[in-house]
Amino acid sequence: MIGGTISGMTGLEFHHIGVACRNLDREYASFAAMGYAPEGEVFEDPVQGIRGWFLTGAGPRIELVAPLGEGSGVLTNVLARGGKMYHMAYTTPDMERSLAEAAKVRGKLVVEPVAATAFAGRRIAFLFLSNMMLLELIER
């Protein structure tokens, strides 16, 4: 609906754009050329099978995400299709409420809430919106 309003998820705040890659260092070199710098250290999340690295710069925060091992984790299909930007992430003050609100607007939960290394054990969940955009929710 252009110019109108639609009820949906409330209280969300933008956090980052997830960028899939095979090698964090090689991908970082391209972002460094655009003025991005590491926000912290590289982290590993064995539950998701990924290594990640947050970058900040003149644009939105970026999370570079690479498979933890060959053929491991959730990125195998994304990378096989040549994907790069594959999710947008928002923090939520109430994970259960946000998931219920997403369901009302045809959001489909694809990864149940799980503790995440990158967020000191706070839960994350992934869902596809009706436009097939992958959304990550991060417990605030």
Number of C-alpha atoms within 10 A of each C-alpha: 5 5 5 5 7 9 9 15 16 13 12 17 14 14 18 19 20 23 19 25 22 19 13 18 11 10 16 19 13 11 17 14 9 12 13 20 18 17 14 10 11 14 14 19 16 15 12 18 18 20 22 23 22 22 22 18 15 9 10 13 20 24 24 26 27 26 25 19 12 10 11 14 18 15 21 15 11 14 16 8 8 10 13 15 17 16 18 19 23 18 19 23 15 15 18 12 14 20 21 14 16 21 17 13 14 14 22 18 18 12 13 12 19 15 18 19 18 18 12 8 11 14 18 24 20 22 22 18 16 13 8 10 13 21 22 23 26 26 22 15
